[in-house]
Amino acid sequence: MQTKVLIRSLNFDKHYQHWLVNQKEEILNIFNELMSSELLGEDNDYFSISKTSSQTTLCLNDNSLPIDTFSFLMDYFFTVLTQNKYYKYMSDERVEPSKSEALLSIYRHYLKPDVPYEETIKNNAYLLFGNITIEHRFNNNTNMLGITCNYYSQKQYDSFEKLMEILLKQTV
């Protein structure tokens, strides 16, 4: 389970640029529909949002989509966040065993709010959406995209729904 820096190949970048032009809008529309259904309380077997006092997690499992689709979506969300007061803390990849006995590849972007230090030490500092992890887990049996917002106590955050609104705007 060795972790290494996530580096995208030139071939990946070429396919990502094609996806941005030709498929991004369709995938974001699907994501928007799933998000709306979840917020309306409609059950969906492959899309869920869970909330606790310390984090909110969105999970989308869809083995019918090509694996690259979630990697492209992950990088797209990363780009949107870096244009909205977030900075990359790290991006990594690793491989680990899974329940299905097939190795599971995990790609991850971890972002932090770009808020001045003076603001973060104030008691009720506003920290955007918290620290955000965007993770893509995949193998032959699994294709999952996760977005997790982690919160610190005694701080103020914008809603997860507002974050999703920003991510699903279809700009960039």
Number of C-alpha atoms within 10 A of each C-alpha: 9 7 12 12 12 15 11 10 9 9 8 14 12 10 13 22 13 12 17 16 9 10 14 19 16 11 17 16 14 11 16 17 12 19 21 13 14 15 13 9 9 10 12 11 8 12 19 17 16 10 12 9 9 11 17 19 18 18 17 20 19 17 15 8 11 10 19 16 17 23 23 21 21 21 18 19 20 24 16 18 20 15 11 14 14 22 18 16 13 13 18 15 19 16 17 13 11 12 7 11 8 14 15 19 18 19 22 24 21 19 22 22 21 15 15 9 9 8 12 15 10 11 11 13 16 17 21 22 23 25 19 24 22 23 24 27 21 23 17 11 12 19 23 21 25 20 22 22 22 17 20 13 9 11 16 16 16 12 14 20 13 12 14 16 13 15 21 19 13 16 11 10
